[in-house]
Amino acid sequence: MVSILASTWGWVCLLFFGIMSNAIASNILISSLYGEGSHFMLGASIGEGLVEKGHNVTCLISRAFEHRATDPRYGNLSFEIFEHHDRSLKEVRDLFFHFNTLALQGLQSQLMDTITRFMMTLARDCEAILKDGALMKRLERIDVIVLDVTWPCGIIIKDMIEQNLNRTKNITAVSVSPCPPQAMFLYIMGSAYNPSYQPEFMSGFSNRMTFFQRTSNILQSAMFIALGNLYTMPYYSEVARNVGLSPEIANFFNWPGKFDLNLLSMDFSSGFPFPLAPNFIPVGGLTASPAKQLDQDLEDFMQSSGEDGVILFTLGTYFSAVSKLTPGFVEMFANTFRKLPQKVIWQLVDPPSGLELSPNIKIFPWVPQNDLLGHPKTRVFMYQGGNNGFQEACYHGVPIAIIPLYGDQYDVAARVVARGMGRKLDKNTMNADVIYETLTDLINDSKYAQVAKHVSAVNRNNPMTARERAAFWIDHVIKYGGEYLRSPAGELSFVVYHSIDVLAFLFSITCLLLAIFTYTLLFCLRCCRKVVFANKSKDKSD
């Protein structure tokens, strides 16, 4: 009888706590750039952490990438799919493939192409979402929106839902920076920014800059502000007007009061140290985790490398089809790899016909990157410099040979070199000999492996994983709000923030005091002179 009562009460307690859990669960929308590439993987990782906290998570993705909704890896997540009414799904996918064609261009060409082409397209798709009445009606149930700062549509979605509900609901907003932090974003959002030691996004500088690098760094920040005012803000201001919202919602300088929390995909174990406001939380390593068991064929290949080990080579999600871009590019790597005693796992989509591969090379269209980096046989990770791959290599302690091709990859390269855990290859000047020398140096010189293992040890010595930390802080601001974490710095004007008015006032007072002191001194000198001349005149008369 006692056991029956105990069992009954146990079930009652489980039911009660289950009901309570559902009662406090929040509905969270994650907007992470169409559902494609590394940006989506970052958002999905955050979503899975929130699901583990008991929340209901929905990812907003494009129809062009709707296969995510049926991918068993994301079975814990729900999906809302938006349409593209002004172009075909193939054109949407081609937009992302367009990054491949920019891979071997100059940095400035890449930046302007991205601003003029990509940002306008993102803004048009944002307007399509806002004008989809059925979709927006379904989204009214959300309590929180987690948005990738690359696509600020989420902040307009939040404002429109709140307007549709007559401002009776305040949706918690969380930003995610998928790249090394953009210095001007930190500044606008109220965190510290000092261009003397905080390198700007896409600068490729370390935190120890020369005079001319510091000058370039400041100009880079000014350029981003100018481009934002000339291109990005006008695009989204027009979107806001077209859907009946105030265009001021698109003004970046009004954003500090809109966000409760800001997550940065970085970790100080591998990045440059700088002060952060309390509402900025580093969560580098969201896609990193202990390695899982490999498929048997892949495991056999890894084990066949013996003591020499394996080199993992990939050019990432967007650049994996790089073989179509430059004749001889792929052959250059194949010729280098055949000289090495190590086995090579190479992620390559559609290799050129007739490509000759030596027995030590194995090509895959997709590789389990995190699991391979965590394998004890992996000696070097050679890749294009994506931030997710960097954080995974740091987590597993693998030396890096980095070939930056685009955007923030130059910044990742600067961190790899400055930290001493790898070497950088210039995409414009590298050749088979340079690649061979770089790889043999990374493998034979133990200093790189030692630094990588130290970075890994520091990275892992943490009470929470990056995913748990992101979920904890989002859950925290859901419960308690994020206003108390928010620095007022972001609400101050440039003059007030830098105390230029105070300095001007103090300078004026100083000038006034100096003027009074000078006038008084001159007056005293004149008086003394008169007395002296008067005495001399008196002596002469006597």
C-alpha positions as CSV (number, residue, x, y, z in Angstrom):
1,M,0.0,0.0,0.0
2,V,2.8,2.4,0.9
3,S,4.6,1.6,-2.3
4,I,1.4,2.3,-4.3
5,L,0.9,5.7,-2.5
6,A,4.6,6.6,-3.1
7,S,4.3,5.7,-6.8
8,T,1.1,7.7,-7.1
9,W,2.6,10.8,-5.5
10,G,5.6,10.4,-7.7
11,W,3.5,10.5,-10.8
12,V,1.5,13.5,-9.4
13,C,4.8,15.4,-8.7
14,L,6.1,14.6,-12.2
15,L,2.9,15.8,-13.7
16,F,2.9,19.0,-11.6
17,F,6.4,19.9,-12.5
18,G,5.8,19.1,-16.1
19,I,2.8,21.5,-16.1
20,M,4.9,24.1,-14.3
21,S,7.7,23.6,-16.8
22,N,5.3,24.2,-19.8
23,A,3.8,27.2,-18.0
24,I,7.1,29.0,-17.7
25,A,8.4,28.0,-21.2
26,S,8.9,30.9,-23.6
27,N,8.3,30.9,-27.3
28,I,11.6,31.9,-28.9
29,L,12.2,32.9,-32.6
30,I,15.7,32.6,-34.0
31,S,16.5,34.6,-37.1
32,S,19.9,33.6,-38.5
33,L,20.3,34.5,-42.1
34,Y,17.9,32.4,-44.2
35,G,18.9,29.1,-42.6
36,E,22.1,28.6,-44.6
37,G,25.7,28.0,-43.7
38,S,27.7,28.8,-40.5
39,H,25.2,31.5,-39.4
40,F,22.4,29.0,-39.3
41,M,24.5,26.4,-37.4
42,L,25.3,29.1,-34.8
43,G,21.6,30.0,-34.3
44,A,20.6,26.3,-34.2
45,S,23.1,25.6,-31.5
46,I,21.7,28.4,-29.4
47,G,18.2,27.0,-30.1
48,E,19.1,23.5,-29.0
49,G,20.5,24.9,-25.7
50,L,17.2,26.8,-25.1
51,V,15.2,23.6,-25.8
52,E,17.2,21.9,-23.1
53,K,16.1,24.7,-20.8
54,G,12.5,23.9,-21.6
55,H,11.7,26.6,-24.1
56,N,9.9,26.3,-27.4
57,V,12.3,27.3,-30.2
58,T,11.3,28.2,-33.8
59,C,13.9,29.0,-36.6
60,L,12.9,31.4,-39.3
61,I,14.3,30.1,-42.6
62,S,14.0,30.7,-46.4
63,R,12.0,28.3,-48.6
64,A,15.3,27.9,-50.5
65,F,16.7,26.0,-47.5
66,E,13.6,24.3,-46.2
67,H,15.5,21.0,-46.1
68,R,16.6,22.1,-42.6
69,A,13.1,21.5,-41.3
70,T,13.4,17.8,-42.1
71,D,17.0,17.4,-41.0
72,P,17.0,14.9,-38.1
73,R,19.9,16.9,-36.5
74,Y,17.4,19.7,-35.8
75,G,14.5,17.6,-34.8
76,N,14.1,19.5,-31.5
77,L,13.5,22.7,-33.3
78,S,10.4,24.0,-35.1
79,F,10.6,26.0,-38.3
80,E,8.7,28.9,-39.9
81,I,9.5,29.2,-43.7
82,F,9.2,32.5,-45.6
83,E,8.7,32.9,-49.3
84,H,10.5,34.9,-52.0
85,H,7.9,36.4,-54.3
86,D,10.3,38.4,-56.5
87,R,12.7,35.7,-57.6
88,S,13.1,31.9,-57.9
89,L,14.6,29.7,-55.2
90,K,17.5,29.0,-57.5
91,E,18.3,32.7,-57.6
92,V,18.2,32.7,-53.8
93,R,20.7,29.9,-53.6
94,D,22.9,31.5,-56.3
95,L,23.1,34.5,-54.1
96,F,25.0,32.5,-51.5
97,F,27.1,30.7,-54.2
98,H,28.0,34.2,-55.3
99,F,30.3,34.4,-52.3
100,N,32.4,31.8,-54.1
101,T,33.1,34.1,-57.0
102,L,34.3,36.8,-54.6
103,A,36.8,34.5,-52.8
104,L,39.9,35.5,-54.8
105,Q,39.0,39.2,-55.2
106,G,40.4,42.1,-53.1
107,L,38.9,43.0,-49.8
108,Q,37.4,46.4,-50.8
109,S,35.7,44.8,-53.9
110,Q,34.3,42.1,-51.6
111,L,33.0,44.7,-49.1
112,M,31.3,46.9,-51.7
113,D,29.7,44.0,-53.5
114,T,28.3,42.7,-50.3
115,I,26.9,46.1,-49.3
116,T,25.3,46.9,-52.6
117,R,24.0,43.5,-53.7
118,F,23.5,41.4,-50.6
119,M,22.2,44.1,-48.2
120,M,19.5,45.3,-50.7
121,T,18.4,41.7,-51.2
122,L,18.2,41.0,-47.5
123,A,16.1,44.2,-47.0
124,R,13.6,43.1,-49.8
125,D,13.2,39.7,-48.2
126,C,12.6,41.4,-44.8
127,E,9.8,43.4,-46.4
128,A,8.3,40.2,-47.9
129,I,8.2,38.7,-44.4
130,L,6.6,41.7,-42.8
131,K,3.9,41.8,-45.5
132,D,3.1,38.1,-45.1
133,G,0.0,38.5,-42.9
134,A,-0.4,34.8,-42.1
135,L,3.2,34.4,-41.1
136,M,3.2,37.5,-39.0
137,K,0.0,36.4,-37.3
138,R,1.7,33.1,-36.3
139,L,4.7,35.0,-35.0
140,E,2.6,37.0,-32.6
141,R,2.9,34.2,-30.1
142,I,6.7,34.7,-29.7
143,D,8.1,36.1,-26.4
144,V,11.7,36.4,-27.5
145,I,13.6,37.0,-30.7
146,V,17.2,36.0,-31.2
147,L,18.6,37.7,-34.3
148,D,21.8,37.5,-36.2
149,V,23.2,41.1,-36.5
150,T,24.1,40.4,-40.1
151,W,20.4,40.5,-40.9
152,P,18.7,43.2,-38.7
153,C,15.2,42.3,-39.9
154,G,14.4,40.7,-36.6
155,I,14.3,44.1,-34.8
156,I,11.7,45.3,-37.3
157,I,9.7,42.1,-36.9
158,K,9.7,42.7,-33.1
159,D,8.5,46.3,-33.5
160,M,5.7,45.3,-36.0
161,I,4.4,42.5,-33.7
162,E,4.4,44.9,-30.8
163,Q,2.5,47.5,-32.9
164,N,0.0,44.9,-34.1
165,L,-0.7,44.0,-30.5
166,N,-1.2,47.7,-29.6
167,R,2.1,47.7,-27.5
168,T,0.5,45.3,-25.0
169,K,3.5,42.9,-25.3
170,N,7.2,43.6,-25.0
171,I,9.3,41.1,-26.9
172,T,12.7,40.4,-25.5
173,A,15.4,40.9,-28.1
174,V,18.8,39.2,-28.1
175,S,21.5,39.9,-30.8
176,V,24.1,37.4,-31.9
177,S,27.4,38.5,-33.5
178,P,28.6,35.4,-35.5
179,C,32.0,37.0,-36.3
180,P,34.8,38.6,-34.3
181,P,33.1,41.6,-32.8
182,Q,32.7,44.7,-35.0
183,A,34.2,47.5,-32.9
184,M,31.6,50.1,-34.0
185,F,28.8,47.8,-33.1
186,L,30.2,47.6,-29.6
187,Y,30.4,51.4,-29.5
188,I,26.9,52.0,-30.8
189,M,25.5,49.4,-28.3
190,G,27.2,51.1,-25.3
191,S,30.3,49.0,-24.8
192,A,33.8,50.3,-24.8
193,Y,35.7,51.0,-28.0
194,N,39.2,52.2,-28.2
195,P,40.7,52.1,-31.7
196,S,44.2,52.1,-30.3
197,Y,44.0,48.4,-29.4
198,Q,40.6,47.1,-30.6
199,P,40.9,46.2,-34.3
200,E,37.9,46.9,-36.5
201,F,36.0,44.3,-38.4
202,M,37.7,43.2,-41.6
203,S,40.9,45.1,-40.8
204,G,43.0,42.0,-40.3
205,F,45.0,43.8,-37.5
206,S,46.0,42.5,-34.1
207,N,45.6,44.4,-30.9
208,R,49.1,45.7,-31.2
209,M,49.0,48.2,-34.0
210,T,51.5,50.5,-35.6
211,F,50.8,54.2,-36.0
212,F,49.6,53.8,-39.6
213,Q,47.5,50.7,-38.6
214,R,45.8,52.7,-35.9
215,T,45.1,55.4,-38.4
216,S,43.7,52.9,-40.8
217,N,41.7,51.3,-38.0
218,I,39.9,54.6,-37.2
219,L,39.2,55.2,-40.9
220,Q,37.8,51.7,-41.2
221,S,35.3,52.4,-38.4
222,A,34.4,55.7,-40.0
223,M,33.9,53.9,-43.3
224,F,31.5,51.4,-41.7
225,I,29.4,54.3,-40.2
226,A,29.3,56.0,-43.6
227,L,28.3,52.8,-45.4
228,G,25.7,52.1,-42.8
229,N,24.2,55.5,-43.2
230,L,24.4,55.5,-47.0
231,Y,23.2,51.9,-47.7
232,T,22.0,49.7,-44.9
233,M,19.9,52.3,-42.9
234,P,18.1,53.7,-46.0
235,Y,17.2,50.2,-47.2
236,Y,15.6,49.2,-43.9
237,S,14.1,52.7,-43.3
238,E,12.2,52.2,-46.6
239,V,11.1,48.8,-45.5
240,A,9.7,50.2,-42.2
241,R,7.8,53.0,-44.1
242,N,6.4,50.5,-46.5
243,V,4.8,48.4,-43.7
244,G,3.6,51.4,-41.6
245,L,6.4,51.6,-39.1
246,S,8.5,54.6,-38.1
247,P,11.7,54.6,-40.2
248,E,13.6,55.5,-37.0
249,I,13.4,51.8,-36.1
250,A,16.2,51.2,-38.7
251,N,18.5,53.8,-37.2
252,F,21.4,51.9,-35.6
253,F,21.9,54.6,-33.0
254,N,18.5,53.9,-31.6
255,W,19.3,50.2,-31.0
256,P,20.8,50.3,-27.5
257,G,17.4,50.5,-25.9
258,K,16.0,47.7,-28.1
259,F,18.2,44.8,-27.1
260,D,18.2,43.1,-23.7
261,L,21.3,41.0,-24.4
262,N,24.1,40.7,-26.9
263,L,26.0,37.4,-27.5
264,L,29.4,37.5,-29.1
265,S,30.8,34.4,-30.8
266,M,34.3,34.8,-29.3
267,D,36.3,33.6,-26.4
268,F,39.1,35.5,-24.6
269,S,41.2,32.3,-24.6
270,S,41.9,32.8,-28.3
271,G,40.9,36.4,-28.9
272,F,42.1,39.9,-28.0
273,P,41.2,41.1,-24.5
274,F,39.1,44.3,-24.2
275,P,36.5,45.6,-21.7
276,L,32.8,44.7,-22.3
277,A,29.6,46.1,-21.0
278,P,27.6,43.7,-18.7
279,N,25.0,43.0,-21.4
280,F,27.7,41.6,-23.8
281,I,28.3,37.9,-23.2
282,P,31.2,36.0,-25.0
283,V,29.9,32.6,-26.2
284,G,32.6,31.4,-28.5
285,G,32.5,27.7,-29.3
286,L,28.8,27.3,-29.8
287,T,29.3,24.6,-32.5
288,A,32.2,23.0,-30.6
289,S,31.6,19.8,-28.6
290,P,33.3,16.5,-27.7
291,A,34.0,14.5,-30.8
292,K,31.5,11.8,-31.8
293,Q,32.4,8.4,-33.3
294,L,33.2,8.6,-37.0
295,D,31.8,6.4,-39.7
296,Q,33.8,3.2,-40.0
297,D,35.3,4.1,-43.4
298,L,36.5,7.5,-42.2
299,E,37.8,6.0,-38.9
300,D,39.8,3.4,-40.9
301,F,41.3,6.1,-43.0
302,M,42.3,8.1,-39.9
303,Q,43.9,5.1,-38.2
304,S,45.8,4.2,-41.4
305,S,47.8,7.4,-41.0
306,G,49.9,5.9,-38.3
307,E,52.2,8.2,-36.3
308,D,52.2,10.8,-39.2
309,G,48.5,11.7,-38.6
310,V,46.0,13.5,-40.7
311,I,45.6,17.0,-42.2
312,L,42.0,18.3,-42.4
313,F,41.5,20.7,-45.4
314,T,38.3,22.5,-46.1
315,L,37.3,25.8,-47.6
316,G,34.0,26.0,-45.7
317,T,30.3,26.0,-46.7
318,Y,30.4,28.9,-49.1
319,F,33.8,28.2,-50.7
320,S,33.7,24.4,-51.0
321,A,33.0,24.8,-54.7
322,V,36.1,26.9,-55.3
323,S,37.4,24.4,-57.8
324,K,35.2,26.1,-60.4
325,L,36.8,29.5,-59.9
326,T,40.5,29.5,-60.8
327,P,42.1,27.0,-63.2
328,G,45.0,25.2,-61.4
329,F,43.9,26.2,-57.9
330,V,42.8,22.7,-56.9
331,E,45.8,21.0,-58.6
332,M,48.1,23.2,-56.6
333,F,46.9,21.7,-53.4
334,A,46.8,18.1,-54.8
335,N,50.4,18.5,-55.9
336,T,51.4,19.7,-52.4
337,F,49.5,16.9,-50.5
338,R,51.1,14.1,-52.5
339,K,54.6,15.2,-51.1
340,L,53.4,14.8,-47.5
341,P,53.7,11.7,-45.4
342,Q,50.4,12.6,-43.7
343,K,47.0,11.5,-44.9
344,V,44.7,14.4,-46.0
345,I,41.0,14.6,-45.7
346,W,39.8,17.2,-48.2
347,Q,36.3,18.7,-48.3
348,L,35.7,19.5,-52.0
349,V,32.5,19.8,-53.9
350,D,32.6,18.7,-57.6
351,P,36.4,18.2,-58.0
352,P,37.6,18.9,-61.6
353,S,37.5,16.0,-63.9
354,G,40.8,14.3,-64.4
355,L,42.2,15.5,-61.1
356,E,44.9,13.1,-60.1
357,L,45.0,12.2,-56.4
358,S,47.7,10.3,-54.5
359,P,46.7,7.5,-52.2
360,N,47.1,9.7,-49.1
361,I,44.3,12.0,-50.1
362,K,40.6,11.3,-49.6
363,I,37.9,13.8,-50.9
364,F,34.5,14.3,-49.4
365,P,31.7,16.8,-50.4
366,W,31.0,17.2,-46.7
367,V,33.0,16.3,-43.5
368,P,32.0,16.1,-39.8
369,Q,34.5,19.0,-39.1
370,N,34.1,19.1,-35.3
371,D,34.4,15.3,-34.9
372,L,37.5,15.2,-37.1
373,L,39.1,18.1,-35.2
374,G,38.5,16.2,-32.0
375,H,40.2,13.0,-33.3
376,P,43.6,12.2,-31.8
377,K,45.1,11.6,-35.3
378,T,44.4,15.1,-36.6
379,R,47.6,17.2,-36.7
380,V,46.7,20.4,-38.6
381,F,43.5,22.1,-39.7
382,M,43.9,24.0,-43.0
383,Y,40.9,26.1,-43.9
384,Q,39.6,29.5,-45.0
385,G,39.2,31.1,-41.6
386,G,35.5,30.9,-40.6
387,N,34.8,31.8,-37.0
388,N,33.0,28.6,-36.2
389,G,35.9,26.5,-37.4
390,F,38.3,28.7,-35.5
391,Q,36.4,28.1,-32.2
392,E,36.2,24.4,-32.9
393,A,40.0,24.2,-33.5
394,C,40.6,26.1,-30.3
395,Y,38.3,23.8,-28.3
396,H,40.1,20.7,-29.6
397,G,43.6,22.2,-29.5
398,V,44.6,21.8,-33.2
399,P,47.2,24.0,-34.9
400,I,45.9,26.0,-37.9
401,A,47.0,26.9,-41.4
402,I,44.7,29.7,-42.4
403,I,43.9,31.0,-45.9
404,P,41.6,34.0,-45.4
405,L,39.4,34.6,-48.4
406,Y,36.6,36.9,-47.3
407,G,35.2,39.3,-44.6
408,D,36.0,38.4,-41.0
409,Q,38.4,35.6,-42.0
410,Y,41.2,38.2,-42.1
411,D,40.4,39.0,-38.4
412,V,40.4,35.3,-37.5
413,A,43.8,35.0,-39.2
414,A,45.2,37.9,-37.1
415,R,44.1,36.1,-34.0
416,V,45.6,32.7,-35.1
417,V,49.0,34.3,-35.8
418,A,49.0,36.6,-32.7
419,R,48.1,33.8,-30.4
420,G,50.9,31.6,-31.9
421,M,48.7,28.6,-32.8
422,G,49.1,28.7,-36.5
423,R,50.3,30.4,-39.7
424,K,48.6,32.5,-42.3
425,L,48.8,31.9,-46.1
426,D,48.2,34.7,-48.5
427,K,45.6,33.7,-51.2
428,N,47.3,35.9,-53.8
429,T,50.9,34.7,-53.4
430,M,50.7,31.2,-52.1
431,N,52.0,28.3,-54.2
432,A,52.8,24.6,-53.7
433,D,56.1,25.3,-52.1
434,V,54.7,27.8,-49.6
435,I,51.9,25.5,-48.7
436,Y,54.3,22.5,-48.2
437,E,56.7,24.6,-46.1
438,T,53.8,25.9,-43.9
439,L,52.3,22.5,-43.3
440,T,55.6,20.8,-42.5
441,D,56.5,23.7,-40.1
442,L,53.2,23.4,-38.3
443,I,53.6,19.6,-37.9
444,N,57.3,19.5,-37.0
445,D,57.6,22.5,-34.7
446,S,56.0,21.5,-31.4
447,K,55.4,25.1,-30.3
448,Y,52.2,25.4,-32.4
449,A,50.7,22.2,-30.9
450,Q,51.7,23.4,-27.4
451,V,50.0,26.8,-27.8
452,A,46.9,25.1,-29.3
453,K,46.7,22.6,-26.4
454,H,47.1,25.5,-23.9
455,V,44.3,27.5,-25.6
456,S,42.1,24.3,-25.5
457,A,42.8,23.8,-21.8
458,V,41.9,27.4,-21.0
459,N,38.8,27.2,-23.2
460,R,37.5,24.1,-21.5
461,N,38.2,25.3,-18.0
462,N,34.8,26.8,-17.7
463,P,31.8,25.9,-15.5
464,M,29.4,26.0,-18.5
465,T,29.8,25.2,-22.2
466,A,29.2,28.0,-24.7
467,R,25.8,26.6,-25.5
468,E,24.8,26.4,-21.9
469,R,26.1,29.9,-21.2
470,A,24.1,31.4,-24.1
471,A,20.9,29.6,-22.9
472,F,21.5,30.6,-19.3
473,W,21.8,34.3,-20.1
474,I,18.8,34.3,-22.6
475,D,16.8,32.5,-19.9
476,H,18.0,35.1,-17.4
477,V,16.8,38.2,-19.4
478,I,13.5,36.4,-20.1
479,K,12.9,36.2,-16.3
480,Y,14.4,39.5,-15.1
481,G,14.8,41.7,-18.2
482,G,18.1,43.1,-19.4
483,E,17.7,46.8,-18.7
484,Y,19.8,46.6,-15.5
485,L,22.7,45.2,-17.6
486,R,22.5,48.0,-20.2
487,S,25.1,50.7,-20.1
488,P,23.8,54.2,-20.7
489,A,26.8,54.8,-22.9
490,G,24.9,53.9,-26.0
491,E,22.3,56.6,-25.4
492,L,24.9,59.4,-25.1
493,S,25.8,61.7,-28.0
494,F,29.4,61.7,-29.3
495,V,30.1,65.0,-27.5
496,V,28.8,63.8,-24.1
497,Y,30.3,60.3,-24.4
498,H,33.8,61.7,-24.9
499,S,33.1,64.6,-22.4
500,I,34.1,67.0,-25.2
501,D,31.7,69.6,-23.6
502,V,33.3,69.1,-20.2
503,L,36.8,69.4,-21.7
504,A,35.8,72.5,-23.6
505,F,34.4,74.0,-20.4
506,L,37.5,73.2,-18.4
507,F,39.7,74.5,-21.2
508,S,37.6,77.7,-21.2
509,I,38.0,78.1,-17.5
510,T,41.7,77.4,-17.7
511,C,42.1,80.0,-20.5
512,L,40.0,82.5,-18.4
513,L,42.2,81.9,-15.3
514,L,45.3,82.2,-17.4
515,A,44.0,85.5,-18.8
516,I,43.1,86.8,-15.4
517,F,46.5,85.7,-14.0
518,T,48.3,87.3,-17.0
519,Y,46.3,90.5,-16.8
520,T,46.9,90.7,-13.0
521,L,50.6,90.1,-13.5
522,L,50.9,92.7,-16.2
523,F,49.0,95.1,-14.0
524,C,51.3,94.5,-11.1
525,L,54.3,94.9,-13.4
526,R,52.9,98.2,-14.6
527,C,52.3,99.4,-11.1
528,C,55.8,98.4,-10.1
529,R,57.3,100.1,-13.1
530,K,55.4,103.3,-12.2
531,V,56.7,103.2,-8.6
532,V,60.3,102.6,-9.8
533,F,60.1,105.4,-12.4
534,A,58.5,107.7,-9.8
535,N,61.3,107.0,-7.3
536,K,64.0,107.6,-10.0
537,S,62.3,110.9,-10.9
538,K,62.2,111.9,-7.3
539,D,65.9,111.0,-6.8
540,K,66.9,113.1,-9.8
541,S,64.9,116.1,-8.6
542,D,66.6,115.8,-5.2
